C-alpha cells in the first residue's frame, strides 16, 4: 500500500471538482489510502485522516438505509437497478419514469425522499446516525459545502421536481433536497471510507465497533448495485479491471468493499472526466492486480473446510475410564465419528461435507460436527446441513454439534434447519466426545453409576498389591466427603497426599478453567505428589464425592518397611503416565495428518 502511494503521488493529472464552488478549495496534493480488514485492523498511508465531503459515496449507504426503513418492495417500486450508461447527474429516467439506479443523482434523491417519508424532519439525523455507524465514529457536516451545494444545486432541483412530477418523490421537495444536500456534505476521511467498506464486506457488522449496522441481505443488494453502477459511466471498465464493488464521489473519495475480506478507502481530489479520483483509480487497480483481489478471480478447495476427520481410536475424551469401560470404547471405536470444520462455510463446502458423511456407509451411529473454528455459515449451507442431519437421523445416526456458546445465532439457525429435538449441543468438543462415549458404554452394558463405591483393590495405582497390603494402606487413609462444585485440591498447595475416588465425579483443571481430565469411581487423583512437591492443577467435585485421602508421609513410612510396595506403585504410576503420553501423541499425530 505504501508502494502504491509512492508510485502515484506524483500523478497530477485530473482536476478538482468545480461545479460546486466550495469543492474547489480542496488541496489537490492530498492523497490518502486506508485498508480495513474484517477483523478490525486498519492500514493507512498518506493523508488518510484528511477530512473531505462524502458526496456520492453516501448514495450506496443511504440506499441500504432506505431498504431497511421502508422495505425492499417500496424501494424497487421507486428506483431501478440497471446501469444508466450516462453521467451521474443526467436528467433522464427509465421508460417507466423511474431513476435508473440509486447510484446516480436521480436515484439518490429518490432514496433521500424515501427516508424523508419515513422519518420526516428527522430524516437527515437518521442518515447521519447511519453513516456514523458505518464509520464507527460520530461524523459532522461541512456547513460551507452544504450551503454551496444548496446555492448551486439547480440541476438537482430539476431532477427532484421531475421525480415529484412522476410521484417518485412525495411531499416537500425542498425538504428532500435539503436532506440530500446535507448528506453529501458529511465529512469523512479515507480511513472512514475503509471502515465503511469493511462493514459492508463484513455482512453489515462494523469490524471496529462490532455493531450490527445493516442486515446481511441488505448488504448483498447494496454491493450488487455498487458493482453494476457505483463508478458512474466507468462502472463496466472498473469491474473489468478492478473487480471490487465500489462507489466514488466528486469529493475525491472511493469506497471499495471486497466481501468477506476487506474494505478500501482512498482520497485524492483530482478527478477524471467521469468524476472519479485519478489516483484512487490507480491505487485500486494496482492493489487488485498485486494481491489478486478481483472478486471473479477466486480459487478455493472445498476440501480445506475439514481440518480433521477421525474416530476415537486413541483419541478419547479427557474423562478417565475404568478398564472395562475403556475396552468397550476400544472395541467400538468407529461408532463415534468426529469431523472438525474450519473457515466460513457455504453451499459448496457443506455439500462436500455431506457427501463425505455418506461416502462410507453405513456410517457411525454417533456423529460429532465441531464448529469452533467456523465464524459463519451461509443460509444455503445451513439449509443443506439441516437436510443432511435429518437424513442421518432417519438412518439412526445421532448428530452432535460442538463449538457453539449459548445464544449463538448460528446454532439457532441450525436447530431450525434440522427441525430436530435430538440434536445435541456442547460448547466444547471434549464435552461432546465424552457424552458420545457415555452413550456407547451404556449401549454395550458397561455403564458404571457415579454413585458406585469402589474398593481400594480396584485402584490402578495399587494394582499387583496383595489384599493384606491394600488393607494396610487403607488403614492409613482418611475418608473425605466433598460437595458439588467444592475445590478439593488447589494449584500451588503442597502436594502431600493422594486421593482414591470411591464415588462421584471430579474434574482436574488448570487455573484458567481448561479441563485436563474427568475422573470417576476407582480412580486416583493427586498422584503426582509422588514425584512433585506442589500441586500443578485444581481438582473440583462435579458431583457429591467420597474419597480416601492417603497422606504421602504415611505411605512413605509404610513403603520404607516394605520396599516392594514402593516399587510396584512406581511401576503403576509409570504405566498411568505412559498411557497419557500415548493419548497426547495420538492427538498430535491426528493434527499433523491434516
Residue pairs with C-beta under 8 A, 6 or more apart in sequence:
1 33
1 35
1 43
1 45
1 287
2 45
4 33
4 282
4 283
4 286
4 287
5 31
5 33
5 45
5 46
5 283
7 282
7 286
8 31
8 279
8 282
8 283
8 286
9 31
9 46
9 279
11 270
11 278
11 279
11 282
12 28
12 270
13 270
13 272
13 278
14 270
14 271
14 272
14 277
14 278
15 270
15 271
16 23
16 24
16 26
16 28
16 252
16 269
16 270
16 271
17 23
17 24
17 26
17 250
17 251
17 252
17 269
17 271
17 275
18 24
19 152
19 250
20 145
20 148
20 149
20 152
20 250
21 148
21 152
22 142
22 144
22 145
22 147
22 148
22 149
23 53
23 145
23 148
23 250
23 251
23 269
26 52
26 251
26 252
26 269
27 50
27 269
28 269
28 270
30 47
30 50
30 52
30 252
30 267
30 268
30 269
31 46
31 47
31 267
31 268
31 279
32 44
32 45
32 46
32 47
32 48
32 49
32 50
32 189
32 190
32 191
32 266
32 267
32 268
33 44
33 45
33 46
33 48
33 190
33 264
33 265
33 266
33 267
33 283
34 42
34 43
34 44
34 45
34 48
34 189
34 190
34 191
34 193
34 194
34 264
34 265
34 266
35 42
35 43
35 44
35 194
35 262
35 263
35 264
35 265
35 287
36 42
36 43
36 191
36 194
36 195
36 197
36 198
36 207
36 208
36 262
36 263
36 264
36 265
37 198
37 207
37 261
37 262
38 198
38 201
38 202
38 207
38 260
38 261
38 262
38 263
39 207
40 207
40 208
42 191
42 194
42 195
42 208
44 190
44 191
46 190
47 190
47 267
48 189
48 190
48 191
48 265
48 267
49 189
49 190
49 191
50 189
50 190
50 267
51 142
51 187
51 188
51 189
52 187
52 188
52 189
52 251
52 252
52 253
52 267
52 269
53 142
53 145
53 184
53 185
53 186
53 187
53 188
53 249
53 251
54 131
54 183
54 184
54 185
54 186
54 187
54 188
54 193
54 249
54 251
54 253
55 184
55 249
55 250
55 251
55 253
56 88
56 103
56 105
56 108
56 184
56 247
56 248
56 249
56 250
56 275
57 188
57 193
57 196
57 247
57 248
57 249
57 251
57 253
57 254
57 255
58 108
58 127
58 131
58 183
58 184
58 186
58 249
59 102
59 103
59 107
59 108
59 111
59 247
60 102
60 103
60 200
60 222
60 225
60 226
60 230
60 247
60 255
61 130
61 131
61 134
61 196
61 222
62 102
62 108
62 111
62 112
62 115
62 127
62 130
62 183
63 75
63 79
63 102
63 103
63 107
63 108
63 111
63 222
63 225
64 130
64 214
64 218
64 219
64 221
64 222
65 111
65 115
65 126
65 127
65 130
65 214
66 75
66 102
66 111
66 114
66 115
67 75
67 218
67 221
67 222
68 214
68 215
68 218
69 114
69 115
69 118
69 119
69 126
70 114
70 117
70 118
72 221
74 114
75 102
75 111
75 114
78 98
78 99
78 110
78 113
78 114
78 168
79 98
79 99
79 101
79 102
79 107
79 110
79 111
79 168
80 94
80 98
80 99
80 100
80 101
80 107
81 101
81 102
81 224
81 225
81 228
81 229
82 94
82 100
82 101
82 228
82 229
83 100
83 101
83 228
83 229
83 235
83 236
84 90
84 92
84 100
84 101
84 104
84 229
84 233
85 233
86 92
86 100
86 104
86 233
87 232
87 233
87 275
88 103
88 104
88 105
88 232
88 233
88 275
89 104
89 105
89 155
89 156
89 159
90 104
90 105
90 106
91 106
91 155
91 158
91 159
91 162
92 100
92 106
93 99
93 100
93 106
93 162
93 163
93 166
94 100
97 166
97 168
98 110
98 166
98 168
99 106
99 107
99 109
99 110
99 163
99 168
100 106
100 107
100 229
101 107
101 225
101 228
101 229
102 108
102 110
102 111
102 225
102 229
103 225
103 226
103 229
103 230
103 232
103 247
104 229
104 232
105 155
105 156
105 159
106 159
106 162
106 163
108 180
109 156
109 159
109 160
109 163
109 169
109 176
109 177
109 180
110 163
110 168
110 169
112 123
112 127
112 176
112 177
112 179
112 180
112 183
113 163
113 168
113 169
113 170
113 171
113 176
115 123
115 126
115 127
115 179
116 123
116 171
116 172
116 175
116 176
116 179
117 170
117 171
118 126
119 125
119 126
121 175
123 175
123 179
124 178
124 179
124 182
124 183
127 179
127 182
127 183
128 139
128 141
128 182
128 183
128 186
130 213
130 214
131 139
131 183
131 186
131 188
131 196
132 138
132 139
133 206
133 209
133 211
133 213
134 195
134 196
134 199
134 206
134 213
134 214
135 188
135 192
135 195
135 196
136 192
136 195
136 199
136 206
136 208
136 209
136 211
137 192
139 186
139 187
139 188
139 192
140 186
140 187
141 182
141 185
141 186
141 187
142 185
142 186
142 187
143 185
145 184
145 185
146 181
146 182
146 184
146 185
149 181
149 184
149 185
150 177
150 178
150 181
153 177
153 181
156 177
156 180
156 181
157 173
157 177
160 169
160 173
160 176
160 177
160 180
161 173
163 169
164 170
164 173
169 176
184 249
188 196
188 253
189 265
189 267
190 253
190 265
190 266
190 267
191 265
192 265
193 253
193 254
193 255
193 263
193 264
193 265
193 266
193 267
194 255
194 263
194 264
194 265
195 206
195 207
195 208
195 263
195 265
196 255
196 263
196 265
197 255
197 256
197 257
197 262
197 263
197 264
197 265
198 206
198 207
198 257
198 262
198 263
199 205
199 206
199 207
199 213
199 214
199 263
200 214
200 219
200 222
200 223
200 245
200 257
200 259
200 263
201 257
201 258
201 259
201 260
201 261
201 262
201 263
202 260
203 216
203 219
203 259
203 260
203 376
204 212
204 213
204 214
204 215
204 216
204 218
204 219
205 211
205 212
205 213
206 213
214 222
223 245
223 257
223 259
224 245
226 245
226 246
226 247
226 257
227 235
227 239
227 245
228 235
228 239
229 235
230 238
230 245
230 246
230 247
230 248
231 237
231 238
231 246
231 247
231 248
231 274
231 276
232 248
232 274
232 275
232 276
233 274
234 272
234 274
234 276
238 246
238 281
241 285
241 288
242 256
242 281
242 284
242 285
242 288
242 293
242 294
243 288
243 293
243 294
243 295
243 296
243 297
244 256
244 257
244 258
244 264
244 284
244 288
244 293
244 294
244 295
245 256
245 257
245 258
245 259
245 295
246 254
246 255
246 256
246 257
246 284
247 254
247 255
248 254
248 255
248 275
248 276
248 277
248 280
250 271
250 275
251 269
252 267
252 268
252 269
252 270
252 271
252 277
252 280
253 265
253 266
253 267
253 277
253 280
254 264
254 265
254 266
254 276
254 277
254 280
254 281
254 284
255 263
255 264
255 265
256 263
256 264
256 265
256 284
257 263
257 264
258 264
258 293
258 295
259 295
260 344
261 293
262 293
264 284
264 287
266 277
266 279
266 280
266 283
266 284
267 277
267 280
268 277
268 278
268 279
268 280
269 277
270 277
270 278
270 279
271 277
271 278
272 278
272 281
287 293
288 294
300 348
302 348
302 349
302 351
302 352
303 352
304 342
304 343
305 341
305 342
305 343
305 345
305 349
305 352
305 353
306 339
306 340
306 341
306 342
306 352
306 353
306 356
306 594
307 340
307 341
307 342
307 373
307 594
308 338
308 339
308 340
308 590
308 591
308 593
308 594
309 337
309 338
309 339
309 340
309 356
310 337
310 338
310 590
311 333
311 334
311 335
311 336
311 337
311 338
311 364
312 329
312 333
312 336
312 338
312 433
312 436
312 437
313 330
313 333
313 334
313 586
314 582
314 583
314 586
315 338
315 583
315 586
315 587
315 590
316 326
316 329
316 433
316 437
316 583
317 430
317 431
317 433
317 434
317 437
317 518
318 430
318 434
318 515
318 516
318 517
318 518
319 434
319 437
319 517
319 518
319 519
319 520
320 517
320 518
320 519
320 520
320 523
321 329
321 437
321 441
321 520
322 448
322 458
322 520
322 521
322 522
322 523
323 460
324 446
325 441
325 446
325 448
327 446
328 440
328 441
328 444
328 446
329 437
329 440
329 441
331 444
332 440
332 444
334 364
335 364
335 365
335 366
335 440
336 364
336 366
336 368
336 433
336 436
336 437
336 440
337 363
337 364
337 366
337 367
337 368
338 368
338 370
338 429
338 433
339 353
339 356
339 357
339 367
339 368
339 369
339 370
340 370
340 372
340 373
340 429
341 353
341 369
341 370
341 371
341 373
341 374
342 373
342 374
343 349
343 373
343 374
343 375
344 374
344 375
344 376
344 377
344 378
345 353
345 374
345 376
345 377
345 378
345 381
346 377
346 378
346 380
346 381
347 378
347 380
347 381
347 384
349 381
350 377
350 380
350 381
350 382
350 384
350 385
350 388
351 384
353 369
353 385
353 388
354 384
354 385
354 388
357 363
357 367
357 388
357 392
362 395
363 392
363 395
363 397
364 397
365 396
365 397
365 398
366 397
366 398
366 400
366 436
366 439
366 440
367 392
367 397
367 398
367 399
367 400
368 400
368 401
368 402
368 429
368 432
368 433
368 436
369 399
369 400
369 401
369 402
370 401
370 402
370 403
370 429
370 432
371 401
371 402
371 403
371 404
371 410
372 402
372 403
372 429
373 403
374 403
374 410
376 410
377 385
377 410
377 413
377 414
379 413
382 410
382 413
382 414
382 417
383 417
385 414
385 417
385 418
386 414
386 416
386 417
386 418
386 419
387 417
389 399
389 417
389 418
389 420
389 423
390 418
390 419
390 420
392 399
393 399
393 420
393 422
398 422
398 424
398 439
399 418
399 420
399 422
399 423
399 424
400 423
400 424
400 425
400 426
400 432
400 435
400 436
401 411
401 414
401 423
401 424
401 425
401 426
401 432
402 425
402 426
402 427
402 428
402 429
402 431
402 432
403 427
403 428
403 429
404 410
404 411
404 425
404 427
405 427
406 427
411 425
414 423
415 423
424 432
424 435
426 432
426 435
428 515
430 515
434 518
438 447
441 447
448 520
448 521
450 503
450 504
450 505
450 520
450 521
450 543
451 503
451 504
452 503
452 521
453 502
453 503
453 521
453 546
454 501
454 502
454 503
454 521
454 522
456 462
456 470
456 473
456 474
456 477
456 500
456 548
457 467
457 470
458 522
459 500
459 522
459 523
459 524
460 522
460 523
460 524
460 572
460 575
460 576
461 498
461 500
461 524
461 527
461 569
461 572
461 573
461 576
462 470
462 473
462 569
462 572
463 568
463 572
464 568
464 571
464 572
465 473
465 565
465 568
469 562
469 565
472 558
473 550
473 555
473 558
473 565
474 548
476 550
476 551
476 554
476 555
476 558
477 500
477 548
477 549
477 550
478 548
478 549
479 546
479 547
479 548
479 549
480 488
480 499
480 545
480 546
480 547
480 548
480 549
481 544
481 545
481 546
482 488
482 504
482 541
482 544
482 545
482 547
483 541
483 544
484 541
484 542
484 543
484 544
485 540
485 541
485 542
486 540
486 541
486 545
487 538
487 539
487 540
487 541
488 499
488 506
488 525
488 539
488 540
488 541
488 545
488 547
489 499
489 525
489 526
489 535
489 537
489 538
489 539
490 535
490 538
491 510
491 511
491 535
491 536
491 537
491 538
492 534
492 535
493 534
493 535
494 533
494 534
494 535
495 526
495 528
495 529
495 532
495 533
495 534
495 535
495 552
496 529
496 551
496 552
496 553
497 526
497 529
497 549
497 550
497 551
497 552
498 524
498 525
498 526
498 527
498 529
498 530
498 549
498 550
498 552
498 555
499 524
499 525
499 526
499 539
499 547
499 548
499 549
499 550
500 523
500 524
500 547
500 548
500 550
501 519
501 520
501 521
501 522
501 523
501 524
501 525
501 545
501 546
501 547
502 521
502 546
502 547
502 548
503 521
503 544
503 545
503 546
504 520
504 521
504 541
504 542
504 543
504 544
504 545
504 546
504 547
505 518
505 519
505 520
505 541
505 542
505 543
505 545
506 518
506 519
506 525
506 539
506 540
506 541
506 542
506 545
507 515
507 517
507 518
507 519
507 539
507 540
507 542
508 515
508 516
508 517
508 518
508 519
508 525
508 537
508 538
508 539
509 515
509 516
509 537
509 538
509 539
509 540
510 516
510 537
510 538
511 537
511 538
516 537
518 542
519 525
525 539
526 535
526 539
527 573
527 576
528 536
529 535
529 552
530 552
530 569
530 570
530 573
531 573
555 569
558 565
559 565
559 566
559 569
560 566
